[in-house]
């Protein structure tokens, strides 16, 4: 159930690195 949070965290981290 916490997979969503983990996925969002990774996505945000990748997005932050890209930007």
ZALO-767624 format. One record per atom (N, C-alpha, C, O): residue number from 1; x, y, z; residue in one letter. Coordinates in pm, whole numbers. Layout:
<pt num="NUM" x="X" y="Y" z="Z" residu="a"/>
...
REM end
This chain:
<pt num="1" x="86" y="-120" z="0" residu="x"/>
<pt num="1" x="0" y="0" z="0" residu="x"/>
<pt num="1" x="89" y="124" z="0" residu="x"/>
<pt num="1" x="45" y="232" z="-40" residu="x"/>
<pt num="2" x="213" y="108" z="45" residu="x"/>
<pt num="2" x="303" y="224" z="49" residu="x"/>
<pt num="2" x="384" y="233" z="-81" residu="x"/>
<pt num="2" x="474" y="316" z="-94" residu="x"/>
<pt num="3" x="349" y="146" z="-177" residu="x"/>
<pt num="3" x="423" y="148" z="-304" residu="x"/>
<pt num="3" x="401" y="281" z="-375" residu="x"/>
<pt num="3" x="491" y="334" z="-441" residu="x"/>
<pt num="4" x="279" y="334" z="-360" residu="x"/>
<pt num="4" x="248" y="463" z="-424" residu="x"/>
<pt num="4" x="342" y="570" z="-372" residu="x"/>
<pt num="4" x="397" y="648" z="-450" residu="x"/>
<pt num="5" x="359" y="575" z="-241" residu="x"/>
<pt num="5" x="446" y="678" z="-181" residu="x"/>
<pt num="5" x="590" y="659" z="-228" residu="x"/>
<pt num="5" x="660" y="756" z="-258" residu="x"/>
<pt num="6" x="633" y="535" z="-234" residu="x"/>
<pt num="6" x="771" y="508" z="-276" residu="x"/>
<pt num="6" x="789" y="550" z="-422" residu="x"/>
<pt num="6" x="888" y="616" z="-456" residu="x"/>
<pt num="7" x="695" y="514" z="-506" residu="x"/>
<pt num="7" x="703" y="551" z="-648" residu="x"/>
<pt num="7" x="705" y="703" z="-664" residu="x"/>
<pt num="7" x="783" y="758" z="-742" residu="x"/>
<pt num="8" x="617" y="770" z="-588" residu="x"/>
<pt num="8" x="612" y="916" z="-599" residu="x"/>
<pt num="8" x="743" y="978" z="-552" residu="x"/>
<pt num="8" x="792" y="1074" z="-612" residu="x"/>
<pt num="9" x="798" y="923" z="-446" residu="x"/>
<pt num="9" x="925" y="976" z="-392" residu="x"/>
<pt num="9" x="1035" y="964" z="-497" residu="x"/>
<pt num="9" x="1111" y="1059" z="-520" residu="x"/>
<pt num="10" x="1044" y="848" z="-560" residu="x"/>
<pt num="10" x="1148" y="826" z="-662" residu="x"/>
<pt num="10" x="1123" y="919" z="-781" residu="x"/>
<pt num="10" x="1215" y="979" z="-835" residu="x"/>
<pt num="11" x="997" y="929" z="-820" residu="x"/>
<pt num="11" x="963" y="1014" z="-934" residu="x"/>
<pt num="11" x="1001" y="1159" z="-907" residu="x"/>
<pt num="11" x="1060" y="1226" z="-992" residu="x"/>
<pt num="12" x="967" y="1206" z="-788" residu="x"/>
<pt num="12" x="1001" y="1344" z="-751" residu="x"/>
<pt num="12" x="1152" y="1364" z="-748" residu="x"/>
<pt num="12" x="1202" y="1468" z="-790" residu="x"/>
<pt num="13" x="1223" y="1265" z="-699" residu="x"/>
<pt num="13" x="1369" y="1275" z="-690" residu="x"/>
<pt num="13" x="1428" y="1283" z="-831" residu="x"/>
<pt num="13" x="1516" y="1364" z="-858" residu="x"/>
<pt num="14" x="1376" y="1197" z="-922" residu="x"/>
<pt num="14" x="1427" y="1198" z="-1059" residu="x"/>
<pt num="14" x="1393" y="1331" z="-1126" residu="x"/>
<pt num="14" x="1476" y="1388" z="-1196" residu="x"/>
<pt num="15" x="1271" y="1379" z="-1105" residu="x"/>
<pt num="15" x="1227" y="1504" z="-1164" residu="x"/>
<pt num="15" x="1314" y="1619" z="-1114" residu="x"/>
<pt num="15" x="1356" y="1706" z="-1191" residu="x"/>
<pt num="16" x="1341" y="1619" z="-983" residu="x"/>
<pt num="16" x="1423" y="1724" z="-923" residu="x"/>
<pt num="16" x="1563" y="1722" z="-982" residu="x"/>
<pt num="16" x="1623" y="1827" z="-1005" residu="x"/>
<pt num="17" x="1615" y="1602" z="-1007" residu="x"/>
<pt num="17" x="1750" y="1592" z="-1063" residu="x"/>
<pt num="17" x="1748" y="1641" z="-1207" residu="x"/>
<pt num="17" x="1842" y="1707" z="-1252" residu="x"/>
<pt num="18" x="1642" y="1609" z="-1280" residu="x"/>
<pt num="18" x="1633" y="1651" z="-1420" residu="x"/>
<pt num="18" x="1623" y="1803" z="-1428" residu="x"/>
<pt num="18" x="1688" y="1867" z="-1510" residu="x"/>
<pt num="19" x="1541" y="1859" z="-1340" residu="x"/>
<pt num="19" x="1521" y="2005" z="-1340" residu="x"/>
<pt num="19" x="1637" y="2066" z="-1262" residu="x"/>
<pt num="19" x="1643" y="2188" z="-1247" residu="x"/>
REM end
